[in-house]
Amino acid sequence: MNEKTRDRIWKYALASTIRSDNRVTPSEIAEMADVAERTARETLVVIAETGWITRKTKQDGSVFYECPDWVDFDGEMWRKQS
């Protein structure tokens, strides 16, 4: 099966925020996934709406995404934090 654009965005977004515990911007994800920034932004909004990542806005209006508080990844499995 061929990996779709949205699949690459999901993969890089989850790997960057949850597995690596980093904050990422839409432009960073666009570069990683080799997609247009608009496509990355739209997909990241959907991922955030599902709860897998958290969307945050800085005072200057720029947006970044990070791991939500309820997710813990120990390197092998996902766990819901209590």
N, C-alpha and C positions, 0 to 999 in steps of 0.2 A: 504494500500500500504506500502511496506517495504521501509524504508529509505536506499538509496544507499550510498556508500562511498563518491562519489562526492557531494551528498546532504549534508552530515555532514560537509564536508570541507567548502562548500559554507556557510552553516549556521554559523559555528564558525568564519569563516573569516569575514563575514559581521557583525556579532554581536560584534566581538572584535574591528574591525576597525571603523565601522560607528556608531553603537549604543553606544559603550563604549568609542569611541575616543582614542583608544590605538594603539600603534605600536605592530605588532606581527611578529614573525619569523616563517619560515616553521616548525621548530622543535616544537614550541609551538602549532601550529595548528595540527600537527601530533599527539601530545600527547592528545590534547582536543578531536580530532575526532577519536582517537584510530585507526590510519592508519600508514602505513610506511611513513617515511619522504620523500622519493622519490615521492610517490603518492601525498603527500601534496604539495611539490614543483611544480610538474607538473600542478596540479589543480590551485594553486595560480597564476601561470603564465597565465593560461587561464582567470581567473577572472580579473587579471590586464589588460589583452589585451581587455577585454570588457569595461574597464573603471570604474568598480565598486570599485576597490581599486587601490592604487598607489604603484608600486614597487620602492624601493629605495635601493641604495647600499652605504654602509659606505666606508670610505677610506681603511679599512682593507679587503674589499671585501665581507664582510658579508651582507646579504640581509634581509630587513624587509619590511613590508607592512603597509600602513596606509590609512586613509580616504582621498579620493581625495578632492581637494579644492572646486570642484563644488557641492559637496553633503553636505546637512545640514539635520540632523535628530533631530527633536524636541521631540522625545519620542513617537510620534504617527504617524508621516508621514514624507516622504522624500520630500525635497524641493531642487530645483536647486537654488544655490546661484547666484545672479546677479552680 
